[in-house]
Amino acid sequence: MNEVILRDNLIEGNMSNVLLNSTFIDLSSNGLKGCLPQLSLNVVFVSLASNSLLGDVSPLLCDHKRLNGKNNLLFLDISLNNLSGGLTNCWKNWKSLVAIHLGSNNLSGKIPSSMGFLSNLTSLHLHENELNGKIPPSLKNCRALLVFNVRNNHLSGNIPDWISHRVMALQLRSNHFSGKIPPQICQMYSLIILDIAYNTISGHIPSCLPNIKTLLFNNVSRNKLSFFFPSFRTRYYYFDDNLELITKGQVLEYGENLHLMTLIDMSSNNLSGTIPPQMFSLIGLSSLNLSNNNLSGKIPNEIGNMKSLESLDFSRNQLEGEIPQSLSILSFLGYLNLSFNNLRGKIPSGTQLQGFTAFSYMGNGDLCGPPLTKMCFQDGKHKDTKLVGEDGNQSEFWPWFYIGIESGFVTGFLGVCCAIFLNRKLRHAYFKFLYDLRDRLHVMVVVNMNPFR
């Protein structure tokens, strides 16, 4: 049998000491248990993802004598299991591998240097494990790498400056990477996803980001991140790569449409300095997140160039000044968060920015205008703002003008009271007027109440 495709069933069984011999094997999303099986030389594609397999990866990878250093395996997916232990150092026996999915297990230890022997590798997923240490320099030999995903581990050190220029998706989020963003990032001409959020990266945002040519155009997504394998039963068997990304304030999984996504996420680091205006020449970018850093200065007016932007998050920084009017022309913007900065002035008018809730602007005490309840004067300042003159400087006339009005009212009122109570004729005339007014009101009330009796 050349193909065993039994995914998404309720198949149970212990896979320990089992030898898989078919060319295409997909037993994902079942109830398989025990240790990993062994593979024969015939296996090209194997997916055992989303089962209950446990133990380490040695039974599958380290049977040197039986394999005799030869195999045809191109695709290996054992993600979403309960595997533990290290990644072993037996990868040099699997040089034909094109895609490796080991994510969402309990694997620990360091990434083995023997992975550098995988010169054909295009997709490597090691996310959501307990891996630690630095990324081994030997991986620079993986020059065909397109997707490198190690999110949610305990990896440390600097961001490698030798990662392949061909990489399209680099996901390092939720680790312990430190240091500065290497300028070599700008030489990744094919990059569409850069996710380095939730680390301790410091320094400035590189101004060379416009060198990433794929993000300079709107049509950056012509090549699908899919794997095609010749099959006996059909013309080919394909598998879409996938990534879990945070955009528009929520976690979204991209699979078949991964190549349509363009994202830069540098949130929750220690980045400082201003946002370089050059960054906003990346008009093909659809999601930009720089939140929870120490960025300062103004939001550059060039942000209006990013016509494809759908999600923007600059929250929890130290940005100041007014919101640029050009932000209101981003017609595809569906998510905006500018909260907890030092922004001031009137929120630019237009249906785009007024369509977001007040939560998008909260924590900026000097912002005013819809959708906030704090109203602005015509000059864009909110009602708490000090009065200013025509020259733009704080005016000394207006405060004294209002003080004069109040003083004149008090003086006039006291003058009338003194004239009434110190002059006998005026006093008698005043009280006579009050008595006459009382009598007229009494007669009016009696006359109007008679019809109801």
Number of C-alpha atoms within 10 A of each C-alpha: 7 14 16 15 13 14 17 13 11 10 14 12 10 15 17 16 13 12 13 18 18 18 20 25 21 17 21 23 19 19 17 23 17 17 22 25 19 19 22 18 17 15 21 22 21 23 19 23 24 21 21 19 26 20 17 19 21 18 15 16 21 18 15 11 7 12 14 10 13 14 18 16 22 20 22 20 19 23 24 21 21 20 26 18 17 18 22 18 15 18 18 17 21 20 20 19 23 20 22 18 20 23 24 21 21 20 24 17 17 18 20 17 17 16 24 19 20 24 19 18 25 21 25 18 22 23 25 21 21 20 25 17 15 17 20 15 13 15 23 19 18 19 19 18 26 20 24 20 22 23 24 21 21 20 24 17 15 17 20 18 14 15 21 22 18 17 22 21 26 23 22 23 25 21 21 20 25 17 14 17 21 14 14 17 23 19 19 22 19 18 25 27 24 20 22 24 25 21 21 20 25 17 15 17 21 18 14 15 23 19 17 17 18 22 25 18 14 16 10 19 18 8 8 14 22 15 17 11 15 12 14 12 9 7 9 11 14 11 13 15 20 19 17 14 19 16 20 19 13 7 10 12 12 16 17 14 14 22 22 17 17 24 23 20 23 24 24 21 21 20 25 17 15 17 21 16 13 16 19 21 18 24 20 25 26 24 22 21 24 23 24 21 22 20 24 17 15 17 20 18 14 16 23 18 17 24 20 19 24 19 20 22 22 23 24 21 21 20 25 16 15 18 21 17 16 15 22 19 17 18 14 14 22 15 16 21 22 22 20 21 22 21 25 19 21 25 23 20 13 13 11 16 22 16 11 17 14 15 14 20 22 16 17 18 15 19 25 24 19 20 18 17 9 16 17 19 14 8 9 18 20 20 13 11 12 11 15 14 11 7 7 8 10 12 14 11 11 13 11 11 11 11 10 11 11 11 11 12 11 10 11 11 10 11 11 10 11 12 12 16 13 10 10 11 10 13 16 13 12 13 12 12 11 11 12 11 11 11 10 10 11 11 10 10 10 10 9 9 9 8 7 5 4
